[in-house]
Amino acid sequence: MNKPLTVGVIFGGRSGEHEISLRSAATVLSALNPERYRAVPIGITREGQWVAGPAANEMLSLGKQPCRHAARLPEPSAFRLPSPAVILASLASVLGELDVAIPVLHGTYGEDGTIQGLFEMLGIPYVGCGVLASAVGMDKIVMKQLFRQAGLPVVEFRWFSRHAWATEGKTLQQDILQQLGLPVFVKPANLGSSLGITRVDDPADFAAAVALAERYDRRIIVEKGYEVREIEVSVLGNEQPEASIPGEIISGSAFYDYADKYSPDSQSQLVIPAPLTPEQTEQVRHLAIRAFQAIDGAGLARVDFFLLRHTNVLLVNEINTMPGFTSISMYPKLWEASGRPLPAVLDRLIDLALARHAEKARLARGLPPETAPGS
């Protein structure tokens, strides 16, 4: 019998989606086959400290509590990071034994390419997208620009920096609303779980929406509001990705915000499969794979779409490179409905991570011998 792979499931982190990460990690840990894997829970506290053993299990226990409040988005001065020496010491103690890592981290400082870069430097195979795709998937502005360049249909949008708003805010607001109309959605360029987002129906509320968004990012994106159905597709694979059957989210509020996603009192509904025509189903799955490939995705992603109610036009809204794995999350539910239960999905993701790592290991480093200096 082969020795079980040591799999580090990494969770928590410094983002506003800390609690959701805990819940996702608990689901992943419970679904890993103990005959194939030795699962090692590894937590990252809100202050950036890496912990394992009892401290990690204590963090996980907090994730079993229902989310009855808005996400805690830390103020910039709310904590002091540990010293680099402390962080490096904790990293060495918890990462050295891993065969593969599953970074179940949502949002900034984890899903955005930062931890992926760490694993690349350490030579540790990891589940999910690489540095580039993770960073692009987190940045709504660059993501939409790449989608548009790849010929994908996207929502109409504008963006600006905090500095531009401070120097020409009134002109920007007037110009943007003249182009996009109302309603619009004002968002920080980098954040997830619908955090920091405001739907603006009145021009008088635009500045307050920007003030909220710019607390969490220096770049702001404003998207045109549409009358839509929200469709989601799960993607799995590396060079030959597969798309799940699509599902539909019927929001219980003005839009699918954080409380509507995770509160136990949420009135939102997940409809699987989405009630679409065969042609629409084929189109949305095709576009999901194209979006995944446009950012050089690997492993997994969830692609979110808007289906315009009056025209049935499909628009790619965004891609999520580390979607939730909670008991109510769309990613595992869509694959289960497509015939792949979560343990099988995790098996596939680990195999994909190891295959991608082996492929990278075969790449040349430096000049060929015949062109090296002194040859």
BELHU-V76428 format. One record per helix or strand. SS is the DSSP state (H for helix, E for strand). FROM is the first residue (numbers start at 1). LEN is the number of residues. If there is no record, write none. Layout:
# BELHU-V76428
{{SS,FROM,LEN} {SS,FROM,LEN}}
This chain:
# BELHU-V76428
{{E,5,8} {H,18,14} {E,37,8} {E,50,3} {H,54,10} {E,67,1} {H,84,12} {E,100,4} {H,114,9} {E,126,1} {H,131,8} {E,139,1} {H,140,10} {E,154,1} {E,157,5} {H,162,19} {E,184,5} {E,190,1} {E,198,3} {H,203,11} {E,219,6} {E,228,10} {E,242,2} {E,247,4} {H,258,5} {E,263,1} {E,269,4} {H,278,17} {E,299,10} {E,314,7} {H,330,8} {H,342,20} {H,369,3}}
